[in-house]
Amino acid sequence: MLKCPTGKRVYLTEAMAEDALIDAHSRHQYAGTGPIAVYQCEDCGYYHFTSRGEMNKKLAEQIASGKIKRQQEANQWMNKLKK
């Protein structure tokens, strides 16, 4: 498993990090404090999440289209049905 000296989770490519960012938003309801973008790390050369800067365009599109909200609701129902 790849590691970064910063201790942050490593994503091999920007596209993988963007997909994981969108997935994280689908699974969690961040109240303005969660990750909003990805960046290439100067220490390891791989990609990580950040809560600073401008929101990732793909994430912004998913939020604006309502897809993130629908996935969050689906996940809530799945969790209720598991109980």
N, C-alpha and C positions, 0 to 999 in steps of 0.2 A: 504494500500500500504506500502510495506517495505521501510525503509529509512536507509541511512547510514550517520553517523556523518560527513563524508567527503563531502556529498552532491552529490556524484556520483550516476549514475543509477545502480540499483541492479539487478543482475541476480542470480536466485536461485541455478543453477548448472553450472559447467564448460561447459557442453555440450550446455546449453542454451546460455551462453555467447559467445561461439565459433560460434554458428549459427547466433547470432545477429551481431557479428563482421563481418562475411562473408556477411550478408545482408547489413550492413552499407557500406562495400566496393562496393557492387553491386549498391547501390543507389547514392554514392558520388565518385567523382574522386579525391582522395587524392593525393596531389603532394609531397609525402614523409613526410608529417607532421601529418598524421592521425594515428588512433589506429592500432597497429599491433599484439597485443597479449592480453590475458586475465590473470588475477591473482586473487587469493583469498585474500580478504581484512583482515587485522589484526584487524580492528575496528569492522566490522559487521559480518565477517565470510562468506560473500557472494562474488560474483565475479564481477569484473569491467574490463573495457578496459584500456590498457596502450599503450603509444607510445614508450616505452622504452624496451630494451632487444631484444631477438631474436623473429623473426616473428613466429607466430603460425603456426604449421605444416599444419593444415587443410586449413588455409588461403593461405599459400604458394603454396599448391597443386592446389587450385582453380585458383590462379593467373597464375601459370605455365601452366595449361591446357587451359587457355584462357576463361574459364567459366565466370570469373568476367568481363572481357572486353565485352563478348557477352551480358551479362545481363545489363551492363551499356549502351550499344548501344540500346538494346531493351527498356530500360527505357527512353532514350532520344527520341526515336520515339513515345513512348506512350505520353510523355509530349507534343511533337509537335502536335500529333493528338487531344489532349484535347483542344488545342487553337482554 
